[in-house]
Amino acid sequence: MSNRWIQRSGLGLLLAGALLMITACDWSAELGIGDNYDNDGNDVTAPVADTDILGLAVAASNQNFDDTTADLDSAISAANRYIAQPRLVDHRDNAAGVNLTLRPTTVFFVDDPNRSAPLIAADPRVALDLPARILVYRDDDNDVGVAYNSAAYLNARFDLDDAEDGALDGLEDDLDDLVETATGGDIDRRGSVAGISDGDGIESAASDNSFGVTVSNLAAAIEANSNLGLVATIDFAQRALTFGRALNPTTLFIFGNPSVGSRLMQSSQTAGIDLPQTMLVSQNDDGDVSVFYEDPAFISDRHNIDDRDDQIEAIARLLANLADTATSVVPGTSTPP
């Protein structure tokens, strides 16, 4: 289904360690991961049938985990909805790689530029949730759930009013078809979006650099950090162009570290839908460049994680440092116009 590198580098959330090794802090100490760290945490993952996560559409599968993932894989391939990389991230496999345990949890990445490009054109921030993700997980009762972020959730968080007619509904229809094929079950959209407003949980930093320099700075900071694994860099503008669609420069980074992400999923398995971490570099019509990323506290609140506060706060500081490095002009240099 996927080569070992992609599965291993899928890495759970995130930004583990000094997202910037530029700082000489001890990564484990900074995130509160030491000999006495609670590996198991307080697991608040609800049974699949009772899952009620903000904006999450869920279907209970009539099959076991392996058959469900195999059928989903086949359905995505048949619909030609895979991107070259990342195809999927096996969160359980990544957890095992750092000697942690996690129930089967896999996220698949799905994209059709005829759906995603119009949404990004309307609000580039939506690319933080694209390519669309489909989460397959087995709960503590051995029931299997398949979940994705609903169209209502995307519409509530992002300004998609001007998106091309049918793009958002078409994306949800595609996801419905894939999930129903894999599960043999019906989609439950009980995950309310009440209370979500435009931009909730999204942090931003205006860049003093050009788009190209900002992208290069962010890539270099991630690559230089031995604690991070870069899963993929997706150039949405280039991808859209191959489908005859035009977008402003829009590049997404997907990266993380399993030592932190796995522990978040030990506390709430559905957090796997929001992992690995994403960071977006975007340029608007006026040439202004910004970096966007999700506030880890939003992910924590969304999935009812109540036992990782110190780590969430540390991750937020590290993400902010990473964004600052990408957007700041290095003394003694200049940025191209």
C-alpha positions as CSV (number, residue, x, y, z in Angstrom):
1,M,0.0,0.0,0.0
2,S,2.8,2.4,0.7
3,N,6.5,2.2,1.1
4,R,8.1,2.0,4.5
5,W,9.6,5.4,4.4
6,I,6.3,7.1,3.9
7,Q,4.7,5.1,6.8
8,R,7.6,5.7,9.1
9,S,7.9,9.4,8.3
10,G,4.2,10.0,8.6
11,L,5.1,10.6,12.2
12,G,2.2,11.6,14.5
13,L,2.0,15.3,15.3
14,L,4.4,17.1,15.3
15,L,6.8,19.3,15.7
16,A,8.3,17.7,18.3
17,G,11.4,18.9,19.2
18,A,12.7,22.1,18.9
19,L,11.0,22.6,15.8
20,L,14.0,24.7,15.4
21,M,17.1,22.9,16.3
22,I,18.5,26.4,15.9
23,T,17.6,26.7,19.5
24,A,19.8,24.6,21.7
25,C,17.1,23.4,24.1
26,D,16.7,19.8,25.0
27,W,13.7,18.5,23.0
28,S,12.5,15.9,25.4
29,A,12.7,18.3,28.3
30,E,11.0,21.1,26.4
31,L,8.0,18.9,25.6
32,G,8.0,17.3,29.1
33,I,8.9,13.9,27.8
34,G,11.1,12.2,30.2
35,D,11.4,9.0,32.2
36,N,8.3,9.8,34.2
37,Y,6.2,10.8,31.2
38,D,2.7,9.2,31.1
39,N,2.8,7.1,28.0
40,D,-0.8,5.9,28.3
41,G,-2.6,9.1,29.4
42,N,-6.3,9.4,29.9
43,D,-7.9,7.7,26.8
44,V,-11.1,9.6,26.0
45,T,-11.7,7.9,22.7
46,A,-15.4,7.2,22.4
47,P,-16.9,4.0,20.9
48,V,-17.3,4.4,17.2
49,A,-21.1,4.5,17.5
50,D,-20.9,7.3,20.0
51,T,-18.3,9.4,18.4
52,D,-19.2,13.1,18.5
53,I,-16.2,15.2,17.5
54,L,-16.5,18.7,16.2
55,G,-17.2,18.6,12.4
56,L,-16.3,14.9,12.1
57,A,-18.4,12.6,9.8
58,V,-18.1,9.0,10.8
59,A,-19.3,5.6,9.5
60,A,-19.1,2.4,11.4
61,S,-17.6,-0.4,9.3
62,N,-19.2,-3.8,8.8
63,Q,-15.7,-5.2,8.4
64,N,-12.5,-5.6,10.4
65,F,-9.8,-3.0,10.3
66,D,-7.6,-4.7,7.7
67,D,-10.4,-5.4,5.3
68,T,-11.7,-1.9,5.7
69,T,-8.4,-0.3,5.0
70,A,-7.8,-2.6,2.0
71,D,-11.2,-1.8,0.5
72,L,-10.7,1.9,1.1
73,D,-7.3,1.7,-0.5
74,S,-8.8,0.0,-3.6
75,A,-11.7,2.5,-3.8
76,I,-9.3,5.5,-3.7
77,S,-7.1,4.0,-6.3
78,A,-10.1,3.1,-8.6
79,A,-11.4,6.7,-8.3
80,N,-7.9,8.0,-9.1
81,R,-8.0,10.2,-6.0
82,Y,-4.5,9.4,-4.6
83,I,-1.7,11.9,-4.8
84,A,1.8,10.5,-5.2
85,Q,2.9,11.4,-1.7
86,P,1.7,11.0,1.0
87,R,-0.6,8.2,0.1
88,L,-1.2,7.2,3.7
89,V,0.3,7.5,7.2
90,D,0.1,4.4,9.5
91,H,0.0,6.1,13.0
92,R,0.2,2.8,14.8
93,D,3.3,1.8,12.9
94,N,4.9,5.1,13.7
95,A,4.1,4.7,17.4
96,A,5.7,1.2,17.4
97,G,8.8,2.8,16.0
98,V,9.3,4.8,19.2
99,N,8.2,2.0,21.5
100,L,4.7,3.2,22.1
101,T,1.5,1.3,21.7
102,L,-1.5,2.6,19.8
103,R,-4.6,0.8,18.5
104,P,-4.8,0.5,14.7
105,T,-5.1,4.0,13.3
106,T,-4.4,5.0,9.7
107,V,-5.0,8.2,7.7
108,F,-5.4,8.2,3.9
109,F,-4.8,11.3,1.8
110,V,-7.3,12.0,-1.0
111,D,-7.2,14.8,-3.6
112,D,-8.9,15.9,-6.8
113,P,-7.7,19.3,-7.9
114,N,-11.1,19.9,-9.6
115,R,-12.4,20.0,-6.0
116,S,-9.5,21.3,-4.0
117,A,-8.3,24.1,-6.4
118,P,-11.6,26.1,-6.3
119,L,-11.6,25.9,-2.5
120,I,-8.1,27.1,-2.2
121,A,-8.8,29.9,-4.7
122,A,-11.6,31.0,-2.4
123,D,-9.6,30.8,0.8
124,P,-6.0,29.4,0.7
125,R,-6.1,28.6,4.4
126,V,-8.4,25.6,3.6
127,A,-5.2,23.9,2.2
128,L,-4.3,23.2,5.9
129,D,-7.1,20.5,5.7
130,L,-6.2,19.4,2.2
131,P,-5.5,16.9,0.7
132,A,-8.7,15.6,2.3
133,R,-8.0,13.0,5.0
134,I,-9.9,9.8,5.7
135,L,-9.2,8.3,9.1
136,V,-9.6,4.5,9.8
137,Y,-9.4,3.5,13.4
138,R,-10.3,0.5,15.7
139,D,-11.7,1.5,19.1
140,D,-11.3,-0.3,22.4
141,D,-14.4,-2.4,21.6
142,N,-12.7,-3.6,18.4
143,D,-15.3,-1.7,16.3
144,V,-13.9,0.1,13.2
145,G,-14.7,3.7,12.3
146,V,-14.0,5.6,9.2
147,A,-14.1,9.4,9.5
148,Y,-13.4,12.6,7.6
149,N,-13.9,16.4,8.0
150,S,-17.4,17.3,6.8
151,A,-18.1,20.0,4.3
152,A,-20.0,21.9,7.0
153,Y,-16.8,21.9,9.1
154,L,-14.7,23.3,6.2
155,N,-17.3,25.9,5.4
156,A,-17.5,27.1,9.0
157,R,-13.7,27.5,9.5
158,F,-12.9,29.0,6.1
159,D,-14.4,31.7,3.9
160,L,-15.6,29.5,1.0
161,D,-18.6,31.6,0.0
162,D,-16.9,32.5,-3.3
163,A,-15.8,29.0,-4.1
164,E,-16.8,27.5,-7.5
165,D,-20.3,26.1,-7.4
166,G,-20.3,22.4,-6.5
167,A,-16.7,22.2,-5.4
168,L,-17.4,21.7,-1.6
169,D,-20.4,19.5,-2.0
170,G,-18.6,17.5,-4.7
171,L,-15.7,16.9,-2.3
172,E,-18.1,15.6,0.3
173,D,-19.9,13.4,-2.2
174,D,-16.6,11.9,-3.3
175,L,-15.6,11.2,0.4
176,D,-19.1,9.7,1.1
177,D,-18.7,7.3,-1.8
178,L,-15.3,6.2,-0.8
179,V,-16.2,5.7,2.9
180,E,-19.5,3.9,2.1
181,T,-17.6,1.5,-0.3
182,A,-15.1,0.7,2.4
183,T,-17.5,0.3,5.3
184,G,-20.8,-0.9,3.9
185,G,-22.3,1.6,6.4
186,D,-24.0,4.9,6.4
187,I,-22.4,8.3,7.2
188,D,-23.2,9.8,10.6
189,R,-22.7,13.6,10.6
190,R,-23.5,14.1,14.3
191,G,-20.3,16.1,14.8
192,S,-21.8,19.6,15.1
193,V,-20.1,22.7,13.8
194,A,-22.1,25.0,16.1
195,G,-19.9,27.7,17.6
196,I,-17.2,27.4,14.9
197,S,-16.4,30.7,13.2
198,D,-14.1,31.8,10.4
199,G,-10.5,31.2,11.2
200,D,-11.0,29.3,14.4
201,G,-7.8,27.5,15.5
202,I,-5.6,29.0,12.7
203,E,-2.5,30.9,13.5
204,S,-0.8,33.1,11.0
205,A,2.5,35.0,10.5
206,A,3.0,37.7,7.8
207,S,6.3,37.1,6.0
208,D,9.0,39.8,5.4
209,N,10.4,37.5,2.7
210,S,9.3,36.6,-0.8
211,F,7.2,33.4,-1.3
212,G,10.2,31.5,-2.5
213,V,12.5,32.5,0.3
214,T,9.8,31.8,2.9
215,V,9.3,28.3,1.5
216,S,13.1,27.7,1.4
217,N,13.4,29.0,5.0
218,L,10.7,26.7,6.3
219,A,12.0,23.7,4.4
220,A,15.6,24.3,5.7
221,A,14.4,24.6,9.3
222,I,12.5,21.3,9.1
223,E,15.2,19.5,7.3
224,A,17.9,20.7,9.7
225,N,16.0,19.3,12.7
226,S,16.9,15.7,13.2
227,N,13.8,15.2,15.4
228,L,11.4,16.0,12.6
229,G,10.4,13.9,9.6
230,L,9.2,15.7,6.4
231,V,6.4,13.6,5.0
232,A,5.6,15.7,2.0
233,T,5.8,19.1,0.4
234,I,2.7,19.8,-1.8
235,D,2.8,22.6,-4.4
236,F,-0.9,23.1,-4.9
237,A,-0.4,25.7,-7.6
238,Q,1.7,23.4,-9.7
239,R,-0.7,20.5,-9.1
240,A,-3.7,22.7,-10.1
241,L,-1.9,23.8,-13.3
242,T,-1.7,20.2,-14.5
243,F,-5.5,20.2,-14.4
244,G,-5.8,23.5,-16.2
245,R,-6.5,25.5,-13.1
246,A,-4.7,28.6,-11.9
247,L,-3.8,29.3,-8.2
248,N,-1.7,31.8,-6.4
249,P,1.5,30.3,-5.0
250,T,0.4,27.8,-2.3
251,T,2.8,25.2,-0.8
252,L,1.9,22.9,2.1
253,F,4.4,21.1,4.4
254,I,3.4,17.9,6.1
255,F,5.8,16.8,8.9
256,G,6.0,15.7,12.5
257,N,7.4,13.4,15.1
258,P,5.8,10.2,16.5
259,S,6.9,10.7,20.1
260,V,4.4,13.5,20.5
261,G,1.7,12.7,18.0
262,S,1.4,9.1,19.2
263,R,0.8,10.3,22.8
264,L,-1.9,12.7,21.6
265,M,-3.6,9.8,19.9
266,Q,-3.2,7.7,23.0
267,S,-5.4,10.3,24.7
268,S,-7.9,10.6,21.8
269,Q,-7.6,8.3,18.8
270,T,-9.6,10.6,16.5
271,A,-6.8,13.2,16.7
272,G,-5.2,11.1,14.0
273,I,-7.4,13.0,11.5
274,D,-5.4,16.2,12.3
275,L,-2.0,14.6,12.2
276,P,0.7,14.8,11.0
277,Q,1.1,18.6,11.4
278,T,0.7,20.9,8.4
279,M,2.2,24.3,7.7
280,L,1.1,26.4,4.7
281,V,2.9,29.2,2.8
282,S,0.6,31.3,0.6
283,Q,0.8,34.4,-1.5
284,N,-2.3,36.5,-2.1
285,D,-3.3,38.7,-5.1
286,D,-1.4,41.6,-3.8
287,G,1.9,39.6,-3.4
288,D,1.7,39.4,0.4
289,V,3.1,36.2,1.8
290,S,1.9,34.5,5.0
291,V,2.5,31.3,6.9
292,F,-0.5,29.5,8.4
293,Y,-0.7,26.6,10.8
294,E,-3.2,25.1,13.3
295,D,-3.0,26.0,16.9
296,P,-2.3,22.7,18.8
297,A,-4.7,23.8,21.5
298,F,-7.5,23.7,18.9
299,I,-6.7,20.1,18.0
300,S,-6.6,19.3,21.7
301,D,-10.0,20.9,22.4
302,R,-11.6,19.4,19.3
303,H,-10.7,15.9,20.4
304,N,-11.3,16.4,24.1
305,I,-7.7,15.8,25.1
306,D,-7.4,17.0,28.7
307,D,-4.1,15.5,29.9
308,R,-1.5,17.0,27.6
309,D,-1.6,20.7,28.5
310,D,2.1,21.1,29.1
311,Q,3.0,19.4,25.9
312,I,0.4,21.3,23.9
313,E,1.7,24.6,25.2
314,A,5.3,23.7,24.3
315,I,4.3,22.6,20.8
316,A,2.6,25.9,20.3
317,R,5.7,27.8,21.3
318,L,7.8,25.7,18.9
319,L,5.5,26.1,16.0
320,A,5.5,29.9,16.5
321,N,9.3,29.8,16.5
322,L,9.3,27.8,13.2
323,A,6.9,30.3,11.6
324,D,9.1,33.2,12.8
325,T,12.2,31.7,11.3
326,A,10.4,31.2,7.9
327,T,9.1,34.7,7.8
328,S,11.9,36.8,9.2
329,V,14.7,38.3,7.1
330,V,18.1,37.0,8.2
331,P,20.3,39.9,9.3
332,G,22.8,40.8,6.6
333,T,20.6,39.5,3.8
334,S,17.8,40.8,1.7
335,T,14.7,39.2,0.2
336,P,14.0,39.4,-3.6
337,P,11.0,41.6,-4.6
